[in-house]
Amino acid sequence: MNDPILSARGLTKAYGSIPALNQLSIDIFKGRIVGLLGPNGSGKTTFIKLVAGLLFPNSGELAVGGMRIGPDTKRIVSYLPDRDYLPVSMRVNELLKLFGDFYDDFDRARAVDILSRLGIDFSQKFGTMSKGTRERVQLALTMSRQAELYLLDEPIAAVDPAARDYILRTVLQNYKEGSTVLISTHLIADVEPILDDVIMLQNGTLRLYGPADRIRADTGGSIDMLFREVYRC
């Protein structure tokens, strides 16, 4: 196994008296597509926001590329949140310029190609698009950075099933070679075919972590089936 791109040791985050992550320790390695799985309230989004530098832990250590979370790590992390975050009044061609001005590693030609293949109207305002189209635009922009670590929080939640395969192919074909993609999702059956590794969180703690192929071999079933069994109500 190669060097870790992300390392956490004893990572703890609470909201008031409610723990979201509790003593999480994990290494996520370079060049892997990793599924971050768990029910609502398991700590997935909190973990991603900590890595993105949007939240600060109560205790523990967290590093990306061997660096503590800060401006230097944000330069090598491309983050897609689980909700709209772009200005609603901006047109797609203006968003391309915005990303180009803001990120040194933004590949405009790649973004234009992805958006064109998705049938996006470059003159349309972001706020007038359907939720699924907005999600596609944000994903295209996120994946067009030459990042070391891509954080995708529910990237296919709002798109119809017919579009999911294309969007996942977009992820596979457009992230920087040797980089890592961390995908948080509830749509496990859709994402499972592209996963190298699987992380399962429960109540802010690590329930399971390992290569997807080994987990399937050990359990005799799919990751989706295992998820349903582990988190059965």
N, C-alpha and C positions, 0 to 999 in steps of 0.2 A: 504494500500500500504506500502511496506517495505521501507527501507532506500535507498536513491539514491546512485548509484555507480558513477554517473557523474553529476556535477552541473555547469551550466554556468550562469553568471549574466552580462548583458550588454556587451557581447562578440563582439568585433569589430575587423575586419581585413581588411585592404585595401592594394592593390598593386598600389603604386603611388597614383593617385587620384581616382582610381576605387575601390569601396567597394566590398569585397567578402562576408563579414558578417557584419551586421549592428545591433548592440544592441540586440544580441540574448540572451535570457534568457530561460533556460530549465533545468529540472531535468529528468534524465533517471535512472530507478530503477533497482535494483538487480533482477536477475532471469528472465529477459525478453528477448525475441527476437524482435528486433526493426528494422523496415524498415525506412531507411533514403532516402526519395524520393524527386525528383525535376528535372527540365530540366537542360541541360548543363548551367553552369554559375550561378546556384542557390546557390552555396556555400557548397555543400556536401563534396567534397574532401578537401576543405580548413578546414572545421570543423573537419574532421577526422584527418588531419595532425596536427591541433592544439592539439587535444586530445592525439595524439601519441607523441607529443613533438618535431615534426619536423619543426613547424612554431611557431612564437610568436605573440600574439595579439597586436594590437595597443592600445587597452584599454579593460577594463572589467576583470572579474575574471573567472577562470576555475579550477575545481578540480576533481580528480578521487580518489575514496575511501577516501574522506575527505582531500586529500593532494594536494598541489599545483603541477602543472605539473613539473616533473623533474625526476631524477634517481629513486626515490622511486616509482613513478607511472609507469615508464617504466617496472619495475619488475612485475607488475600485469596486464599489457596490452599486448595483442598479436595482432600484426598489419599485415594485408595483403594489400599491396598497389595495385593500379590499373594497375601496369606494372611490368615486370620482374625485380627482384632485386638480384637474386642469381648469384654467379660466374658461367659463362658459361662453364668453363673448369672443373668444379667439377662433379664427378659422384654422383649418388643418395646416395650410401653408405657413401661417403665423406660428403655429406650434412647432413646426419643423425648425423655424428660425430660433425660436425660444430655446429649444433643446441644443441647437448648435452653438448659441451664445453661452449657454449655461454649463455645458459639459464638453470638455476638451476631447473626450473619447467618443463623441457622438458621430456615427456614420450616416450622414444624410442620404447618401445614395442607397444604402441598405434600407433605410426607413421608407424612402420613396418607392422602392421596389415592393416591399411588403404591403404597404398601403394600397398601391396600385393593384396588386394581386387580390387584395381583399375588396376591391371595388369601391374604395373610399373616395368621396368627392372632396378634393383639396380646397375647394372654395366654401365648403359648408362650415357653419359655426358649430363648435363642439357642443354647445348647450341645446341645439336643435336636433341632435342625433338621438336615436333610440339607445336604450341602456346597453344593449348588446354591441352596437356599433361603437359607442364610446369606449367600451371595454376593449374592443379590437384595436382602436387607435392607441390607447394607452399601452397595451401590450406591445404593439409594433414599435412605439417610441422607446419603451424600456429595453426591448431586445436588440435595439440598434446601437446601443452603447457597447464599447469594447471593454466590458467590465471583467473583473476576476470572479465576482460572485453576484448572481442574479437572485433576488428575493421576490417571489411571486405569491401574493396572498389571494387565494381564490381566483385565479386568472380566467376560469371558464364558467364561473357560476351563472352569469347572466345570458350566455349565448345558447342558441338552440342546439340539439344534439348533432344536427347535420354539420354545424360549423365547428364543433369541438375538435374533430380529427384534424381539420385544416389548421386550427390554431395551435394544436399540439405539434404538428409538423413544423409550423413556424418557429416554435420554441426549439425544436431539435435542430433545425437547419440554420438558425441564425444566432445562436449564442457563440461567443468567442471560444475557439478550440482550446481545450485545457482548463476552461473555467468551470465553475460549479453552479448548478441551478437548484435552488431550494424552493419547492412548490408546496404550499399549504392548500389542501382541498378536502371537500366532502365527497367529490365525484370520483371515487377511487377506481371504479371499473374503467372509467375513461382514461385515467392517467396511468394506471398500472403498467401498460405495455412499454412505456418509455422510462420507467424508473430503474435506476441502478441500486439504490439503497432506500430503506424505509425506516422512518422514525415514528414511533407511536408514543404520544403523550397522554397521560391521564392524571387529572387533578394536579397539574403542574409538575409532575415527576415523569421520569423516563420509564415507559412500560416495556418498550422493545426497540432495538436498533440493530440493523444488519443488512447484508446484501439481499435484494429482493429474491434472487434465484435460490439462495440458501434457505430463506424463510419458506418459500413455496415447497422446496424439497423436504424440509423438516416437518411441515404441517400437512403435506399432501393435498393442498388446495391453493386457491388464489389469495392474494392479499386482501381483496374485497371480502371474500368469505371469512378470512381471519378477523378482519375488522368487525364484521357483523357479530362474530362470536365473542370477541373480547369486550365489545361495548354494548352487548345486548342489554336492553332495559329490563 
